Every structure is written in structure tokens, then in C-alpha cells.
């Protein structure tokens, strides 16, 4: 048990140092009778300037101002992966709707998972999309009539066109055409 505690203390100290929070550490015996060791960290000593902790998020933005800009700016978020414009897999987080808050301060690249246009995981119910629908390229709605074009190609076209025409920073988007291709449907 003593080795486990010592290992935990060493792991905690390493995590603090790797995380940039290195502080004077002291292992002392709490009580000779108990035989336990205590990890003490003195946070009253500065270890350097605050550097923030996040660089990116996965679906980290819900709607405009959620999370708040103060939190986004304080965390120095530079990239985020969000759902496709008008996508149906998540209830919020549309890349076009959150871009102002994201790019306002530190935002550098906004990634879009194009397949998030589909409402379920694995995408399209685990089946490779065929030509079962016809998409309206103006608003992304669809009918259940085939038109001879693979459904997913129409989604790619709709999503990229939406960013190109509706975003104030289309050059700062990165499109991810497949997420989890091993799900069996691609």
C-alpha cells in the first residue's frame, strides 16, 4: 500500500510539472504511527505566467455565447470541431452560428465534420448512403425521391457552399469529410 501511495504522489507531482504548474513539493510523514505520506503543494509561489490550458475543443461550442466569450478567450481556444451547417446530429453547435464568438479573439481554424449533417451514429443508420433523397441546395432540405446523385455528395456540396457563401471567414474552415470511417458505412 505504501508503494501505491508513493506512486500516486509521484504521478501527481509529474502531472503538475508537465501541466506547467510545477511548485515546490514536499513529502512529509503525517504520523509515524500511520506510516502514510502526504503530498504538499505550495501554490503561494509563482511558477510563471498563466498560459491557458486549452487549445481546441470537440463540439465545445453550443450556440453564440455558449460558452461565454470570457471563458472562450480565457481558455485561448484556437480550434474547434463543430457540426456541419444545418446538420441534424446535434441540437446545437452549428459552425456558422458560433463562428463570431469563436473567431472573436484567438480562434484560428474551425473544423467541420461534414457527416454530422446526418442525424445518427453510425451515420445514416450505419448504412452507406445511396441515392434515396434529393437535396435542395438552397436550404439543405430534402425529399425522399432519388435524383441519380449519391446523397453524400450533395451534402458535401451543400455544406461547403453554405460556408463559402455565409461565413465571414470561409478560408479559416477545415472540412473533415469522414469521421470514424471504420464504422462500416464508408
C-alpha positions in Angstrom: 0.0 0.0 0.0 2.9 2.3 0.8 4.3 1.8 -2.7 0.9 2.7 -4.2 0.7 5.9 -2.3 4.3 6.8 -3.2 3.5 6.0 -6.9 0.3 8.2 -6.7 2.3 11.1 -5.2 5.0 10.8 -7.9 2.3 10.7 -10.6 0.6 13.8 -9.2 3.9 15.7 -9.0 4.7 14.7 -12.6 1.3 15.9 -13.8 1.7 19.2 -12.1 5.1 19.7 -13.6 4.0 18.6 -17.1 1.0 20.9 -16.8 3.1 23.9 -16.2 2.1 24.1 -12.5 5.4 23.0 -11.0 5.5 24.1 -7.5 7.7 23.3 -4.5 6.7 19.8 -3.4 7.4 18.2 -0.1 6.7 14.7 1.0 6.4 14.5 4.8 5.4 11.8 7.2 1.9 12.6 8.5 2.3 10.5 11.5 4.9 7.9 12.4 2.1 5.7 13.7 0.1 5.8 10.5 3.0 5.4 8.1 1.3 7.5 5.4 2.9 10.2 3.3 1.3 13.5 2.4 1.9 15.4 -0.8 2.0 19.1 -0.1 2.0 21.7 -2.9 2.6 25.4 -2.1 0.6 27.4 -4.6 1.7 30.7 -3.0 4.8 30.7 -5.1 4.5 31.8 -8.7 5.8 29.5 -11.4 5.4 31.8 -14.4 2.8 33.5 -16.5 -0.6 31.9 -16.9 -0.6 30.1 -20.3 -4.1 28.8 -20.5 -4.9 25.2 -20.8 -7.0 24.6 -23.9 -6.0 24.8 -27.5 -9.1 23.2 -29.0 -12.5 21.6 -28.4 -14.6 18.8 -29.9 -18.1 20.2 -30.2 -17.2 22.8 -27.5 -19.5 25.5 -28.7 -23.3 25.2 -28.3 -24.7 28.4 -29.5 -23.5 32.0 -29.8 -22.2 33.0 -26.3 -22.4 29.4 -25.0 -19.9 29.1 -23.5 -19.4 32.8 -22.8 -16.8 34.8 -24.7 -14.9 35.4 -21.4 -14.4 31.7 -21.0 -13.5 31.2 -24.6 -11.0 34.0 -24.6 -9.6 33.0 -21.2 -9.0 29.4 -22.4 -7.3 30.7 -25.5 -9.2 28.3 -27.7 -7.6 28.3 -31.2 -9.5 25.5 -32.9 -12.8 23.6 -32.6 -14.5 20.8 -34.4 -18.2 21.5 -34.9 -21.2 20.1 -36.7 -21.9 20.9 -40.3 -24.1 23.9 -41.1 -27.8 22.9 -40.6 -26.7 19.4 -39.5 -29.1 17.2 -37.7 -26.9 15.0 -35.5 -26.5 17.5 -32.6 -29.1 20.0 -31.3 -26.7 22.9 -31.4 -23.1 23.8 -32.3 -23.7 24.7 -36.0 -20.3 26.1 -37.2 -21.9 29.1 -38.9 -23.8 30.1 -35.8 -20.9 30.0 -33.4 -18.1 31.4 -35.7 -18.3 35.1 -34.5 -17.6 34.1 -30.8 -15.0 31.6 -31.9 -13.0 33.9 -34.2 -13.5 37.0 -32.0 -10.2 36.6 -30.1 -8.0 33.5 -30.5 -9.9 31.4 -33.0 -7.7 30.2 -35.8 -9.3 27.2 -37.5 -12.9 25.9 -37.4 -13.2 22.2 -38.3 -16.5 20.8 -39.7 -17.4 17.1 -39.6 -19.5 17.1 -42.8 -21.1 13.7 -42.0 -22.8 15.4 -38.9 -25.4 16.5 -41.4 -26.9 13.0 -40.9 -29.0 12.7 -37.7 -27.5 9.5 -36.3 -24.4 7.5 -35.4 -23.1 5.5 -37.2 -24.0 8.0 -39.8 -27.1 7.3 -41.9 -28.1 4.4 -39.6 -24.8 2.6 -40.2 -25.6 2.3 -43.9 -23.6 3.8 -46.7 -25.9 6.5 -48.1 -27.2 5.8 -51.6 -29.5 7.8 -53.8 -32.6 7.8 -51.7 -33.1 11.6 -51.5 -32.9 14.8 -53.4 -31.4 17.7 -51.6 -32.4 21.3 -52.1 -29.1 23.1 -52.3 -30.6 26.4 -51.2 -31.7 25.3 -47.7 -30.5 21.7 -47.3 -34.0 20.3 -47.0 -34.7 17.1 -48.9 -37.4 14.9 -50.3 -37.4 11.1 -50.4 -37.2 11.0 -54.2 -33.9 9.9 -55.8 -32.3 12.1 -58.4 -29.3 10.0 -59.6 -26.7 11.7 -57.4 -25.1 10.0 -54.3 -26.7 11.6 -51.3 -23.4 12.3 -49.5 -22.0 14.2 -52.5 -25.0 16.5 -52.3 -24.4 17.0 -48.6 -20.7 17.8 -49.2 -21.8 20.4 -51.8 -24.4 21.9 -49.6 -22.1 22.2 -46.5 -19.2 23.7 -48.4 -21.4 26.1 -50.3 -23.0 27.3 -47.1 -19.6 28.1 -45.6 -18.3 29.7 -48.8 -21.3 32.0 -49.1 -22.4 32.6 -45.5 -19.2 32.7 -43.4 -17.3 35.9 -42.9 -14.1 33.7 -42.8 -14.5 30.8 -45.1 -10.7 30.5 -45.6 -10.4 29.5 -41.9 -12.6 26.4 -42.1 -11.2 22.9 -42.5 -13.6 20.3 -43.8 -13.4 16.7 -42.5 -15.3 14.5 -44.9 -15.3 11.3 -42.9 -15.2 10.8 -39.1 -14.8 7.3 -38.0 -14.7 5.6 -41.4 -14.3 2.2 -39.7 -18.0 2.4 -38.5 -18.7 0.3 -41.5 -20.7 2.7 -43.7 -17.9 4.2 -45.8 
